[in-house]
Amino acid sequence: MSINQKLLDMLCCPATKIPVVKLEKEALSDLNSKIESGEVFYNDGVKVEAQIKEALITKNNELIYVVEDGIPIMITEKSIAADFIDQNLL
């Protein structure tokens, strides 16, 4: 299930208040390959174990928030620093 566009238009990062947008397919693929090789951690220090189907990223390309079943998990500790992704894909 994809995130509703009206909801997306209202969302922003709870820490920085910067709006979020959908993470593009190529960047999501890059992130998932790094998850598979054990390189990605949530901001609370826990390793990301599962592949991500959908995610949001702050417009300044700093934080990623996972979307589960169409529901964005907007918890700062469960965000992912975008520096795990090839910056050319953002």
N, C-alpha and C positions, 0 to 999 in steps of 0.2 A: 504494500500500500504506500503510495506516495504522499508526501506532506501537502496539505491544502495551501494553495497560493495565498488566500486571505490571511491565514495564520502566519505564513512565512513573511508577509509584508509587515506584520506587527512585531515580529521577534527581533530581539537584540541580545547581545552577550550580557549576561547578568553582572559580569565583573567590569567590563569596559563601557557598556551601553552602546557599543558599535553594532549596527545592523548586521544581519547574517544573510547569506545567499546559499543556494545549493552548491555543493562541491561537485565540480565537473567530473564526468565519467573518467577521463584520463588521469586526473589527480587521484580519484578514488581507487583506481586500479593500481597506481603507484603506491598509495598508502597500504592497500591490501597485500601487495608483494612484500612490503617491509614488515607488516604484521606477521606474515608467514615465516619470515626469517628471524622473528623475535626482536626486532629493533624498536618497536613502538610501545610507549607507556602513556597511561593517562596522567594527568597533572597531579594526581595523588600518589604516583609512584608505582601503581599496579600495572603489570604488563597487559597489553591488549592481546587477548587470545583469539577472539572470534573475528572472522572476516566481517567487514562492514558493507551493508547493502546500500545505505543512503546516509549522507551526512551534510551538515551545514558548516560554512566557514565564515568567519567575520570578514567584513569588507576590506579590512586592512591586512587580510591573509595571515593572521596570527594564531587564531584558535579554531579548532574543529569540534563540532558537537555531533554526536551520533544520533541518527533518527531510527527508532525501533517501531515497526508496525505503524508508520505514519506519525509517530509521536516523538518530537525532538526532546532529547534528554539535556536540558539546559542547566546542568549542574557544573559549576566551574571545576570542581575536583575531578569530574568525569570527562572533561574536555581533553583534547589532544593538541599539543603544540604543533603548528603547521610546519615547523622546520624539519619534520620527518619526510615531507614531500618535496620532490624536485621543484624548485621555485619557478622553473620555466613552464611548468604545467598549471600554475595558478594565474 
